[in-house]
Amino acid sequence: MRDTDGFTWWKHGVIYQIYPRSFYDANGDGVGDLPGITEKLDYLSWLGVDALWISPVNTSPMFDFGYDISDYRAIDPVFGTQEDFDRLLAGAHRRGIAIIMDLVINHTSHLHPWFIESRSSRHSPKRDWYIWHDGKKRKPPNNWMAAFGGRAWEWDGATGQYYQHSFLKEQPDLNWRNPAVRDAVFGDIRYWLDRGVDGFRLDAVIWFVKDDRFRSNPCGWGPNAPRPYDLQKHVYDQNRPETHDVLRDLRRLLDKYDSRMMVGETYENSPRGAKIAASYLGTGTDELHLAFDFSLLFSKYGARRFRQCLARWYEAVPEAAWPSIVLNNHDQPRSFARWCRGRHGTERARLLAALLLTARGTPFLYYGEEIGMDNGAVSRRQIQDPLGKKYWPFHRGRDPSRTPMQWTSGPNAGFSEGVPWLPVAASYREVNVEGQMKDPGSLLHFYRRLVSLRRERAALSRGSFRLAGEDPDILAFYREEGSGRLLVALNFSRGRRTMKLHDFIPGKVVLSSAGRKAGDFACTMELEPYEALIVEE
């Protein structure tokens, strides 16, 4: 994509995540597909987004719905053809929208030709492409647990060794210590770069390299305990220092192409999450372009908590690097379900929109977030997610945040003419794109206005960030670029608040979620309940 006037698409633009199975079904088989995304490009262009991150569409047996790839260079027939992908890429580029593919390279499918060859014999040339071990006294080599349940080791009777898998047994982990693996994976990456793909979202970054001495993890107590996986401190199967070598090599590859990027899933639900995520940015110019800090996503609702998350994240990010901001994704309950149900739900959703799109960093929107989609209701018999099947009822899986996009109030929410692969959320009759597009006061139009403001005001997309005020119910900050200064004030209280700022300069209202008109003069910082206010001084 072209970067002009100091605007870098992945740094200053807005990125929209699509879970392709659930976005739009063009052929009526109940599953979203690539032609469906292409049909909705005009909508995405109208919304104003700069890039689409598309969850995996490569060939896969779908044990984990695409996060188990069996052919990195092919498109799975459930989503369409290579020609469909090329049409999507060309159509997006004509509209100035970049395409980011999901890159799942911590592991492959057990049906990938590499693994089939690797497990064929202990003497296979590709044996060391994966992590194999004899075990100890007929038991696994250590206590590592898989995130999706059970041991992280699977016995292979044909060759008499264990292979390691951080997730499902159908997802064997690659051995990133082997230079041949690096060469092969980088070849597949070059294939997509040469076809014009603009970037990659790297799945499971913190798992890439494992301890070469296979030491057992110490005991711990994670936030999701008593899931066995969370009863360990993942010292030896995550965040190994050699992972940074892999990322530096990958960055050198991407830097050979113009305007390409990679953003990493640097998952860590703990107080040290921001520092871990930031560490994968390296110096800011030699590893990931962007890293996901999920602190906001995991936070409790409120100005004080959000302020703490932002402060920690910005402090951790290297000076030469750039942060990202995210409140939703395909692995977690939707923000509307977490924070916006009940009275004042829409007002709260507008506050979250303002936070996401005015804070410093690249905002990532999750499909349906712009209309206030809630989690769907998925019964036990309807569960598709392997995580939900394993841990029901302790963990009901990720399906509720992956239900079909709500396009209309018609049958199946306008998602498909067939039976949807997951049930449509009951809210679709009231919450849908068609209805909100007709209503200028809708949440959808509020998102669109915020996206537009980011492009109109360099202070929002590129400016500095400085927290302001001390009111525990108000999150306020200044954004400055050149001579432009904006004050963003978000009242997370259900009561009116008057904010006292020693350096406040009366100015014009740029945006308000409480009915003020743009251009009105703001003499004092008096905020309505749940108001998001932007003032240009």
GIFEN-V510225 format. One line per field, one symbol per residue. phi: phi as a letter, one per 20 degrees, with the letter a starting at -180 (. if undefined). A space follows every 10 residues. Layout:
phi = ???
This chain:
phi = .edclmedge ededddedef fdeadedmen cfbfgffgfd fffffffofd bdedggcfgb fmfcloeced bfdcefgfdp cfffffffff ffffemdedd eeddcfbcff efgffgffef afdfgdgefc ddbfnclmcg faegdefdom feccfdffdm bedebfcffe cfffefeegf ffffffffff gfffeofeac eeflgfegdd gfdlfffffb befdgefgge eceeeddblf ffgfffffff ffffffdfld bbcdfdfaeb gegfffgffe emfocccffc ceeegffeff fqffffffff fffffffgge ececcbcbaf dcgfffffcc fnfmffffff ffffffdcff pfededgngf dmfegeecff fefdffffff dgegcendgg edfggeecee gllmfbedef fcfffffffd dbfgffffdg effgffffff fffgffdgfe ecffcbfcmc ffecdcbedc bmeecdddcc eeeedfcded cfdfdgbefe bbednfefof edeceedfgl edccdde
